[in-house]
Amino acid sequence: MENNSTAYWKATLGLLTKILIIWFLVSFGAGILFAPALNNIHLGGYPLGFWFAQQGSIYVFVVLIFYYAKKMGQLDEQFDVHEE
């Protein structure tokens, strides 16, 4: 039982790490660090760096929420800790 809970915890932390890296790259990376380079590309008439800082990151965050919920459900099923 202890080994199963350790594997579940590692899988959960791995998922959270991936999601936090994506979150950081989109919010801080695309919105701030890489904005000058991204501003050479236009999306809907706006520079891409500005778009990511204003709305693109919000879209990505919403997608990440649904992705997290789906993957956690799969992990719960895999490790038999799901709710009935």
C-alpha positions as CSV (number, residue, x, y, z in Angstrom):
1,M,0.0,0.0,0.0
2,E,2.9,2.4,0.8
3,N,4.5,1.8,-2.6
4,N,1.2,2.6,-4.3
5,S,0.7,5.8,-2.5
6,T,4.3,6.9,-3.2
7,A,3.8,6.2,-6.9
8,Y,0.5,8.1,-6.9
9,W,2.2,11.1,-5.2
10,K,5.1,11.1,-7.7
11,A,2.6,10.9,-10.6
12,T,0.6,13.8,-9.1
13,L,3.7,15.9,-8.6
14,G,4.9,15.2,-12.1
15,L,1.6,16.4,-13.5
16,L,1.7,19.5,-11.4
17,T,5.3,20.2,-12.5
18,K,4.4,20.0,-16.1
19,I,1.3,22.3,-15.7
20,L,3.3,24.9,-13.7
21,I,6.1,25.0,-16.3
22,I,3.5,25.6,-19.1
23,W,1.8,28.2,-16.9
24,F,5.1,30.0,-16.3
25,L,6.2,29.9,-20.0
26,V,2.8,31.3,-21.1
27,S,2.4,34.0,-18.4
28,F,5.9,35.2,-17.7
29,G,7.6,33.9,-20.9
30,A,5.2,34.9,-23.7
31,G,3.7,37.8,-21.8
32,I,6.9,39.4,-20.6
33,L,10.3,37.8,-21.5
34,F,9.6,37.0,-25.1
35,A,7.1,39.8,-25.8
36,P,9.5,41.9,-27.9
37,A,10.2,39.0,-30.2
38,L,6.6,37.9,-30.3
39,N,5.4,41.4,-31.1
40,N,6.8,41.0,-34.7
41,I,3.9,38.6,-35.3
42,H,0.3,39.9,-35.3
43,L,-2.8,38.1,-34.3
44,G,-6.1,39.7,-35.0
45,G,-4.4,43.0,-35.7
46,Y,-2.5,43.0,-32.3
47,P,1.1,42.1,-31.6
48,L,1.3,38.5,-30.4
49,G,3.2,39.4,-27.2
50,F,0.5,41.9,-26.2
51,W,-2.2,39.3,-27.1
52,F,-0.6,36.7,-24.8
53,A,-0.3,39.1,-22.0
54,Q,-3.9,40.3,-22.3
55,Q,-6.0,37.3,-23.3
56,G,-3.9,34.4,-24.7
57,S,-2.7,33.4,-21.2
58,I,-6.2,33.3,-19.9
59,Y,-7.2,30.9,-22.6
60,V,-4.2,28.7,-21.9
61,F,-5.0,28.8,-18.1
62,V,-8.6,27.6,-18.7
63,V,-7.4,24.8,-21.0
64,L,-4.9,23.8,-18.2
65,I,-7.7,23.6,-15.7
66,F,-9.6,21.2,-17.8
67,Y,-6.5,19.2,-18.7
68,Y,-5.6,18.9,-15.0
69,A,-9.1,17.8,-14.0
70,K,-9.1,15.1,-16.8
71,K,-5.5,13.8,-16.0
72,M,-6.2,13.7,-12.3
73,G,-9.3,11.7,-12.9
74,Q,-7.2,9.3,-15.0
75,L,-4.6,9.1,-12.2
76,D,-7.2,8.4,-9.6
77,E,-8.6,5.6,-11.7
78,Q,-5.2,4.2,-12.4
79,F,-4.3,4.1,-8.7
80,D,-7.8,3.2,-7.5
81,V,-8.4,6.2,-5.4
82,H,-11.3,7.6,-7.4
83,E,-14.7,8.5,-6.0
84,E,-17.7,6.4,-6.8
